Amino acid sequence: MASQPNILIIMVDQLNGTLFPDGPVDWLHVPNLKKLAARSARFRNCYTASPLCAPGRASFMSGQLPSVTGVYDNAAEFPSDLPTYAHHLRRAGYQTCLSGKMHFVGPDQMHGFEERLTTDIYPADFGWTPDYRKPGERIDWWYHNMGSVTGAGVAEISNQMEYDDEVAYNASRKLYDLARGHDARPWCLTVSFTHPHDPYVARKEFWDMYEDCAHLEPEIPAIPYEDQDPHSKRIFDANDWRAFDITAEDIRKSRRAYFANITYLDRKIGDLLDVLDRTRQTENTAILFVSDHGDMLGERGLWFKMNFYEGSARVPMMLAGPGVQPGLVTDPVSNIDVCPTLCDLAGITMEEVAPWTAGESVVPLTAGGSRVTPVRMEYAAEASYAPMISLRQGQWKFNRCKLDPDQLFDLESDPHELTNLAAVPAHAETLAMFSAEADARWDLDRFDEEVRRSQARRWIVYEALRNGAYYPWDYQPLQKASERFMRNHMDLNVVEENQRFPRGE
């Protein structure tokens, strides 16, 4: 048990993976992430399992796709009987703790974590359920709209900042507590921030760092609505684009605030890594940095996520620590690989759930191995009218939805995904290969039926539970004041000695 490494997972929200081609791009002001990248395995082509918070995170924790977890959208219940990396590690003797967001929906707000230090930033009930029975419906009180873009700018405090300040504080305090060694078990601490997720609002200190940034305009300008692909049109409509006049300055301010918030996060992450160093825990700690999904940032005129384009679906992932060889990995991987990877690092088998696990450990890739299985993605939430699936392998990305023409992109020659090759005769063989792979892995009619059934059930339950007295599922952090600092059932001498680290110096 002593040989099992501690594990620190640093998760961020909506961080575009194209900004991490080999660690962070040079022009980002992120000294701490660059320092971490230098000693990490860096995964250039890492993808989300689903480009939306709750489904992406449920897959990240469980190693399963949304079609298995049933977490199709931001209001779908995460089943309590679905093992997560927190369950696997805890079963093997780890202490498991979460500080921050994981967007659990349902009455179970732990999912294997022994301790949770904060509440979540988003609701835990079924109120954000989309409805495939009403294609084109906008639910204004919770759908994204372009106000995040037109309202971009500077603020010293916001809902998002208040949350991440609390997440960082509690995580730092927990790292000090873990160093004291009151619990001899190895530990896994997940620290999950909500930035740089919109709204695009940043503190002036970080905003000012990007005044002369050369990257405030998208590489691919807005494509006219009538020339967008069918799903992109659905996203535009879901985001209520006609109600907003987006100016060039709005775009620049939004991207500037987004970059500033990456620097804000870097400061928080640096503080955590500093505590890890000063408490002498770095050497035996594996550190994973990852995001749940990306952000289009105005490329093609699209914002936020909800699609399989690179800005939305590609995420950064870096892994450092015992047993991990630093360097660049270019094989496509997924944040769905996190669960089996953590189990691999801890020497834990997933044999009992292996037949249902979509993810694979990435540890062999850090030692020069290669991957032959395609990365799989799914999307079945707002702005979609039917489930969408994607396969990413080699230089190719293949997207399918039964409502739309297939898409096939060569990411080597067309990194911005501007040319759909699905109808090009010269690529018919490649298309046929991916089409056969998709048919073998998915029954899209059944997938659609299961999503619709889930949505209909949840609409009934939500409306019933909001009629009359309402008891929310939101997690309430428990803090026992009578067990903190010094109280009269304690021996002051023992308290002072036990809470000191290091001792005797």
C-alpha positions as CSV (number, residue, x, y, z in Angstrom):
1,M,0.0,0.0,0.0
2,A,2.9,2.3,0.8
3,S,4.0,2.1,-2.9
4,Q,0.7,3.5,-4.2
5,P,1.2,7.1,-5.2
6,N,-0.9,10.0,-3.9
7,I,-3.0,11.5,-6.7
8,L,-3.9,15.1,-7.3
9,I,-6.4,15.7,-10.1
10,I,-6.8,19.3,-11.2
11,M,-9.8,19.7,-13.5
12,V,-10.9,22.9,-15.2
13,D,-14.0,23.7,-17.1
14,Q,-14.4,24.5,-20.8
15,L,-10.7,24.9,-21.6
16,N,-10.0,24.7,-25.3
17,G,-7.4,22.0,-26.1
18,T,-6.1,23.6,-29.2
19,L,-4.3,26.0,-26.8
20,F,-2.2,23.1,-25.6
21,P,-0.5,21.6,-28.6
22,D,2.5,20.6,-26.4
23,G,1.7,22.1,-23.1
24,P,0.3,25.6,-23.0
25,V,1.0,27.8,-26.1
26,D,3.9,30.2,-25.5
27,W,1.8,33.4,-25.4
28,L,-0.4,32.4,-22.5
29,H,0.8,33.8,-19.2
30,V,0.7,30.5,-17.3
31,P,4.1,29.9,-15.7
32,N,2.8,27.2,-13.3
33,L,1.2,25.2,-16.1
34,K,4.3,25.5,-18.2
35,K,6.4,24.3,-15.3
36,L,4.0,21.3,-14.8
37,A,4.1,20.6,-18.6
38,A,7.9,20.3,-18.5
39,R,7.7,17.3,-16.3
40,S,4.5,15.8,-17.7
41,A,3.3,13.5,-20.4
42,R,1.4,15.9,-22.7
43,F,-1.5,14.6,-24.7
44,R,-1.9,16.8,-27.8
45,N,-5.0,15.1,-29.1
46,C,-7.1,14.5,-26.1
47,Y,-10.9,14.6,-26.4
48,T,-13.9,14.8,-24.2
49,A,-16.4,11.9,-24.1
50,S,-19.2,14.4,-24.6
51,P,-18.9,18.2,-25.1
52,L,-21.1,19.3,-22.2
53,C,-20.3,19.5,-18.4
54,A,-22.3,16.7,-16.7
55,P,-22.1,14.0,-19.4
56,G,-18.4,14.8,-20.0
57,R,-17.7,14.6,-16.3
58,A,-19.7,11.4,-15.6
59,S,-17.7,9.7,-18.4
60,F,-14.4,11.2,-17.1
61,M,-15.1,9.7,-13.7
62,S,-16.5,6.3,-14.8
63,G,-14.6,5.5,-18.0
64,Q,-18.0,5.0,-19.7
65,L,-19.8,6.8,-22.5
66,P,-23.0,8.7,-22.0
67,S,-25.0,5.9,-23.7
68,V,-23.8,3.6,-20.9
69,T,-23.9,6.1,-17.9
70,G,-27.3,7.5,-18.9
71,V,-25.9,11.0,-18.2
72,Y,-26.9,12.5,-21.6
73,D,-27.2,16.1,-20.5
74,N,-26.8,18.5,-17.6
75,A,-29.9,17.3,-15.8
76,A,-29.5,13.5,-16.2
77,E,-29.0,11.5,-13.0
78,F,-25.6,10.0,-12.4
79,P,-26.5,6.4,-11.3
80,S,-25.2,5.5,-7.8
81,D,-24.3,2.0,-8.9
82,L,-21.9,3.1,-11.6
83,P,-18.3,2.8,-10.3
84,T,-16.1,5.8,-10.6
85,Y,-12.4,6.2,-10.1
86,A,-13.3,7.4,-6.6
87,H,-15.0,4.1,-5.9
88,H,-12.1,2.1,-7.4
89,L,-9.4,4.0,-5.4
90,R,-11.4,4.0,-2.2
91,R,-12.0,0.3,-2.4
92,A,-8.3,-0.2,-2.7
93,G,-7.6,1.8,0.4
94,Y,-7.3,5.4,-0.8
95,Q,-8.9,8.4,1.0
96,T,-10.8,10.2,-1.7
97,C,-11.8,13.9,-1.6
98,L,-13.4,16.4,-3.9
99,S,-13.1,20.2,-3.8
100,G,-15.2,21.9,-6.4
101,K,-17.5,21.2,-9.3
102,M,-18.5,17.8,-10.7
103,H,-22.0,18.5,-11.8
104,F,-23.6,15.5,-10.1
105,V,-27.3,15.3,-10.7
106,G,-29.5,13.3,-8.3
107,P,-29.7,12.6,-4.6
108,D,-26.2,10.9,-4.6
109,Q,-23.8,13.8,-4.4
110,M,-20.6,11.8,-3.5
111,H,-20.2,9.0,-6.1
112,G,-17.3,7.4,-4.2
113,F,-15.8,10.5,-2.6
114,E,-15.3,10.0,1.1
115,E,-15.3,13.8,1.7
116,R,-16.5,16.7,-0.3
117,L,-15.3,20.2,0.7
118,T,-17.6,22.5,-1.3
119,T,-21.1,22.5,-2.8
120,D,-21.5,22.4,-6.5
121,I,-21.9,25.6,-8.6
122,Y,-24.8,24.2,-10.6
123,P,-28.1,22.6,-9.6
124,A,-28.4,18.9,-8.8
125,D,-32.0,18.4,-9.9
126,F,-33.8,17.7,-13.2
127,G,-34.6,21.3,-14.0
128,W,-32.2,21.6,-17.0
129,T,-33.7,18.7,-18.9
130,P,-34.0,19.3,-22.7
131,D,-36.9,17.8,-24.6
132,Y,-36.5,16.0,-27.9
133,R,-40.3,16.1,-28.3
134,K,-40.1,19.8,-28.9
135,P,-37.3,20.4,-31.4
136,G,-36.3,24.0,-31.7
137,E,-37.6,24.9,-28.2
138,R,-35.5,27.4,-26.3
139,I,-35.7,27.3,-22.5
140,D,-34.6,30.8,-21.8
141,W,-33.9,30.6,-18.1
142,W,-31.1,28.1,-18.4
143,Y,-30.0,27.8,-22.1
144,H,-26.8,29.6,-23.1
145,N,-27.3,32.8,-24.9
146,M,-24.9,35.3,-26.4
147,G,-25.1,37.6,-23.4
148,S,-21.9,36.1,-22.2
149,V,-20.2,37.6,-25.3
150,T,-21.9,41.0,-25.3
151,G,-21.3,41.3,-21.5
152,A,-17.6,40.4,-21.6
153,G,-15.2,42.5,-19.5
154,V,-13.7,43.2,-16.1
155,A,-15.0,42.5,-12.6
156,E,-13.2,41.9,-9.3
157,I,-15.8,39.4,-8.2
158,S,-18.4,37.2,-9.9
159,N,-20.4,34.1,-9.2
160,Q,-17.7,32.0,-10.9
161,M,-14.8,33.7,-9.1
162,E,-16.4,33.4,-5.7
163,Y,-16.8,29.7,-6.4
164,D,-13.2,29.1,-7.6
165,D,-11.7,31.2,-4.8
166,E,-13.6,28.8,-2.3
167,V,-12.5,25.7,-4.2
168,A,-8.8,26.7,-4.1
169,Y,-8.9,27.7,-0.4
170,N,-10.5,24.4,0.6
171,A,-8.1,22.4,-1.6
172,S,-5.1,24.1,-0.2
173,R,-6.3,23.6,3.4
174,K,-6.9,19.9,2.6
175,L,-3.3,19.5,1.2
176,Y,-1.9,20.8,4.5
177,D,-4.1,18.4,6.4
178,L,-3.1,15.5,4.3
179,A,0.6,16.3,4.9
180,R,0.1,16.0,8.7
181,G,-0.3,12.3,8.2
182,H,-3.2,11.7,10.6
183,D,-4.5,9.2,8.1
184,A,-1.9,6.7,6.8
185,R,-3.8,5.8,3.6
186,P,-2.7,7.2,0.2
187,W,-4.9,9.9,-1.0
188,C,-6.7,11.1,-4.1
189,L,-7.7,14.8,-4.1
190,T,-9.8,16.1,-7.0
191,V,-9.8,19.9,-7.3
192,S,-12.3,21.0,-9.9
193,F,-12.6,24.7,-11.0
194,T,-15.3,26.3,-13.0
195,H,-13.1,28.7,-15.0
196,P,-12.5,29.6,-17.8
197,H,-16.2,28.7,-18.4
198,D,-18.2,31.7,-19.5
199,P,-19.3,34.3,-18.6
200,Y,-16.2,36.0,-20.0
201,V,-15.5,38.2,-17.0
202,A,-12.0,38.5,-15.5
203,R,-10.2,40.4,-12.8
204,K,-8.3,43.4,-14.0
205,E,-4.9,42.1,-12.9
206,F,-5.2,39.2,-15.4
207,W,-7.2,41.2,-18.0
208,D,-4.3,43.7,-18.3
209,M,-1.9,41.0,-19.2
210,Y,-3.6,40.5,-22.5
211,E,-3.9,44.1,-23.6
212,D,-1.6,43.6,-26.6
213,C,-2.4,39.9,-27.2
214,A,-2.2,39.0,-30.9
215,H,-4.8,36.3,-30.6
216,L,-8.0,38.2,-29.7
217,E,-9.6,37.4,-33.1
218,P,-10.7,33.9,-34.2
219,E,-8.5,32.3,-36.9
220,I,-11.7,31.4,-38.8
221,P,-14.1,34.3,-39.0
222,A,-17.9,33.8,-38.6
223,I,-19.5,31.7,-41.3
224,P,-22.9,33.0,-42.4
225,Y,-25.8,31.2,-40.8
226,E,-27.1,29.8,-44.1
227,D,-23.7,28.3,-44.8
228,Q,-23.3,26.5,-41.5
229,D,-23.8,22.8,-41.2
230,P,-27.2,21.6,-39.8
231,H,-26.0,21.1,-36.2
232,S,-24.2,24.4,-36.0
233,K,-27.4,26.1,-37.1
234,R,-29.2,24.3,-34.2
235,I,-26.5,25.7,-31.8
236,F,-27.0,29.2,-33.2
237,D,-30.7,29.0,-32.6
238,A,-30.3,27.4,-29.2
239,N,-28.0,30.3,-28.2
240,D,-30.7,32.9,-29.4
241,W,-28.2,34.5,-31.7
242,R,-30.7,36.7,-33.5
243,A,-31.4,38.6,-30.3
244,F,-27.8,39.9,-30.0
245,D,-25.7,42.1,-32.2
246,I,-22.2,40.7,-31.8
247,T,-19.5,43.2,-32.6
248,A,-15.8,42.7,-33.4
249,E,-15.0,44.3,-30.0
250,D,-17.4,41.9,-28.2
251,I,-15.4,39.0,-29.7
252,R,-12.0,40.5,-28.7
253,K,-13.2,41.2,-25.2
254,S,-14.6,37.7,-24.7
255,R,-11.4,36.0,-25.9
256,R,-9.3,38.4,-23.8
257,A,-11.3,37.6,-20.6
258,Y,-11.1,33.9,-21.4
259,F,-7.4,34.0,-21.7
260,A,-7.2,36.1,-18.6
261,N,-9.2,33.5,-16.7
262,I,-6.7,30.8,-17.7
263,T,-4.0,32.9,-16.0
264,Y,-6.3,33.3,-13.0
265,L,-6.5,29.5,-12.9
266,D,-2.7,29.2,-13.3
267,R,-2.3,31.3,-10.1
268,K,-4.6,29.0,-8.2
269,I,-2.9,25.9,-9.5
270,G,0.5,27.3,-8.7
271,D,-0.6,27.9,-5.1
272,L,-1.7,24.2,-4.9
273,L,1.6,22.9,-6.3
274,D,3.5,25.2,-4.0
275,V,1.7,23.7,-1.0
276,L,2.5,20.2,-2.3
277,D,6.2,21.1,-2.6
278,R,6.5,22.8,0.8
279,T,4.8,19.8,2.5
280,R,7.2,17.4,0.8
281,Q,4.4,15.5,-1.0
282,T,5.4,16.1,-4.6
283,E,7.7,13.2,-5.1
284,N,5.1,10.6,-4.4
285,T,2.2,12.4,-6.0
286,A,0.8,11.8,-9.5
287,I,-0.7,15.0,-10.9
288,L,-3.3,15.0,-13.6
289,F,-4.4,18.2,-15.3
290,V,-7.5,18.0,-17.6
291,S,-10.6,19.7,-18.7
292,D,-14.2,18.4,-19.2
293,H,-14.6,20.0,-22.7
294,G,-13.5,23.0,-24.7
295,D,-14.9,26.3,-26.0
296,M,-15.2,27.4,-29.6
297,L,-14.3,31.0,-28.7
298,G,-15.9,32.5,-31.7
299,E,-14.3,30.3,-34.3
300,R,-16.6,29.9,-37.3
301,G,-19.0,32.2,-35.3
302,L,-19.6,29.5,-32.7
303,W,-19.2,29.9,-28.9
304,F,-19.2,27.6,-25.9
305,K,-19.4,23.8,-26.8
306,M,-22.1,21.3,-27.8
307,N,-20.4,20.1,-31.0
308,F,-17.5,17.9,-32.1
309,Y,-15.3,20.6,-33.7
310,E,-11.8,20.8,-32.3
311,G,-12.4,23.9,-30.2
312,S,-15.3,22.3,-28.4
313,A,-14.3,18.6,-28.2
314,R,-10.5,18.8,-27.8
315,V,-9.2,19.2,-24.3
316,P,-5.8,19.6,-22.6
317,M,-4.5,16.7,-20.6
318,M,-1.1,16.4,-18.8
319,L,0.1,13.7,-16.4
320,A,3.1,13.8,-14.2
321,G,4.4,11.7,-11.4
322,P,5.8,8.2,-10.5
323,G,5.8,5.8,-13.4
324,V,5.1,8.5,-16.1
325,Q,7.7,9.4,-18.7
326,P,7.5,13.1,-19.6
327,G,7.1,13.9,-23.3
328,L,4.6,14.6,-26.1
329,V,2.0,12.0,-27.0
330,T,0.2,12.5,-30.3
331,D,-2.1,9.5,-30.4
332,P,-5.7,10.5,-29.9
333,V,-6.9,9.8,-26.3
334,S,-9.9,10.8,-24.2
335,N,-10.6,12.1,-20.8
336,I,-12.7,8.9,-20.6
337,D,-9.3,7.2,-20.2
338,V,-8.7,8.9,-16.8
339,C,-10.5,6.3,-14.7
340,P,-8.5,3.3,-16.0
341,T,-5.3,5.4,-16.0
342,L,-5.6,6.3,-12.3
343,C,-6.3,2.6,-11.5
344,D,-3.2,1.6,-13.5
345,L,-1.1,4.1,-11.6
346,A,-2.4,2.8,-8.3
347,G,-2.0,-0.9,-9.3
348,I,-5.7,-1.5,-9.2
349,T,-7.5,-3.8,-11.7
350,M,-10.7,-2.9,-13.4
351,E,-11.3,-6.5,-14.5
352,E,-14.8,-6.6,-12.9
353,V,-16.1,-3.7,-15.0
354,A,-13.7,-4.0,-18.0
355,P,-16.3,-5.3,-20.5
356,W,-18.2,-2.1,-20.1
357,T,-15.3,0.3,-20.0
358,A,-14.7,2.5,-23.0
359,G,-11.5,4.1,-21.7
360,E,-8.0,2.7,-21.7
361,S,-5.0,3.5,-19.6
362,V,-2.7,6.1,-21.2
363,V,0.3,5.0,-19.1
364,P,1.6,2.7,-21.9
365,L,1.5,5.6,-24.3
366,T,3.9,7.6,-22.1
367,A,6.4,4.8,-22.5
368,G,6.3,4.9,-26.3
369,G,3.3,2.6,-26.9
370,S,0.6,3.3,-29.5
371,R,-3.2,3.1,-29.6
372,V,-5.2,1.4,-32.4
373,T,-8.7,1.8,-31.1
374,P,-10.6,5.0,-32.1
375,V,-11.6,7.7,-29.6
376,R,-15.4,7.8,-29.2
377,M,-17.6,10.7,-28.5
378,E,-21.4,11.2,-28.0
379,Y,-23.7,14.2,-27.7
380,A,-27.4,14.1,-26.8
381,A,-28.3,17.3,-25.1
382,E,-29.5,20.8,-25.8
383,A,-29.2,22.0,-29.4
384,S,-29.4,18.4,-30.6
385,Y,-32.6,16.9,-31.8
386,A,-31.2,13.3,-32.0
387,P,-28.0,11.7,-30.6
388,M,-24.7,12.5,-32.3
389,I,-21.6,10.3,-32.4
390,S,-18.0,10.8,-33.4
391,L,-14.9,8.7,-34.0
392,R,-11.4,10.1,-33.9
393,Q,-8.5,8.0,-35.2
394,G,-5.2,8.8,-36.9
395,Q,-5.7,11.9,-38.9
396,W,-9.4,11.5,-39.2
397,K,-12.6,12.6,-37.5
398,F,-15.9,11.1,-38.4
399,N,-19.2,12.5,-37.2
400,R,-22.7,11.1,-37.6
401,C,-26.3,12.1,-36.7
402,K,-29.3,10.4,-38.3
403,L,-30.7,13.9,-39.0
404,D,-27.7,15.2,-40.9
405,P,-25.2,14.2,-43.6
406,D,-22.1,12.4,-42.4
407,Q,-19.0,14.4,-41.8
408,L,-15.4,13.3,-42.5
409,F,-12.4,15.6,-41.8
410,D,-8.7,15.1,-42.4
411,L,-7.3,17.0,-39.5
412,E,-3.7,16.9,-40.8
413,S,-4.5,18.8,-44.0
414,D,-7.6,20.6,-42.7
415,P,-7.1,21.4,-39.0
416,H,-10.0,23.9,-39.0
417,E,-12.4,21.3,-40.3
418,L,-13.6,23.4,-43.2
419,T,-13.9,20.7,-45.9
420,N,-16.2,17.8,-45.4
421,L,-14.8,14.8,-47.3
422,A,-17.8,12.5,-46.7
423,A,-19.1,13.0,-50.2
424,V,-15.7,13.0,-52.0
425,P,-15.3,9.8,-54.1
426,A,-11.5,9.7,-53.4
427,H,-12.3,9.2,-49.7
428,A,-15.2,6.7,-50.1
429,E,-13.1,3.8,-48.7
430,T,-12.2,5.8,-45.5
431,L,-15.8,6.8,-45.1
432,A,-17.0,3.2,-45.4
433,M,-14.5,2.1,-42.8
434,F,-15.7,4.7,-40.3
435,S,-19.3,4.0,-41.2
436,A,-18.9,0.3,-40.5
437,E,-17.1,1.1,-37.2
438,A,-20.0,3.4,-36.2
439,D,-22.6,0.8,-37.1
440,A,-20.8,-1.8,-35.1
441,R,-20.6,0.3,-32.0
442,W,-23.9,2.2,-32.0
443,D,-27.6,1.5,-32.5
444,L,-28.6,5.1,-33.0
445,D,-32.4,4.3,-33.1
446,R,-32.1,2.6,-29.7
447,F,-29.9,5.4,-28.4
448,D,-32.5,8.0,-29.4
449,E,-35.3,6.0,-27.8
450,E,-33.4,5.8,-24.5
451,V,-32.6,9.5,-24.5
452,R,-36.3,10.4,-25.1
453,R,-37.5,8.0,-22.5
454,S,-35.1,9.5,-19.9
455,Q,-36.1,13.1,-20.8
456,A,-39.8,12.3,-20.5
457,R,-39.4,10.6,-17.1
458,R,-37.4,13.5,-15.7
459,W,-39.8,16.1,-16.9
460,I,-42.6,14.3,-14.9
461,V,-40.5,13.9,-11.8
462,Y,-39.1,17.5,-11.8
463,E,-42.6,19.1,-12.2
464,A,-44.0,16.9,-9.5
465,L,-41.2,17.6,-7.0
466,R,-41.4,21.4,-7.6
467,N,-45.2,21.3,-6.8
468,G,-45.4,22.0,-3.0
469,A,-42.6,21.7,-0.5
470,Y,-39.2,21.4,-2.3
471,Y,-36.3,19.5,-0.8
472,P,-33.2,20.1,-3.0
473,W,-30.4,17.6,-3.7
474,D,-27.7,20.2,-3.7
475,Y,-24.7,19.1,-1.6
476,Q,-24.4,20.9,1.8
477,P,-20.8,20.8,3.0
478,L,-20.6,19.7,6.6
479,Q,-18.2,21.7,8.8
480,K,-18.1,20.7,12.5
481,A,-16.9,23.8,14.3
482,S,-16.7,21.8,17.6
483,E,-13.9,19.7,16.0
484,R,-11.8,22.5,14.6
485,F,-8.9,24.4,16.2
486,M,-9.0,24.1,20.0
487,R,-12.0,22.9,22.1
488,N,-12.3,21.8,25.7
489,H,-12.7,18.1,24.9
490,M,-9.2,18.3,23.5
491,D,-5.7,18.4,25.0
492,L,-4.1,21.6,23.8
493,N,-0.6,20.1,23.8
494,V,-1.8,17.2,21.6
495,V,-3.6,19.6,19.2
496,E,-0.6,21.9,18.8
497,E,1.7,19.0,18.1
498,N,-0.6,17.1,15.8
499,Q,-1.5,20.1,13.6
500,R,2.1,21.1,13.0
501,F,4.0,20.0,9.9
502,P,6.8,19.4,9.8
503,R,7.3,18.5,13.4
504,G,10.5,18.9,15.5
505,E,12.2,21.4,13.2
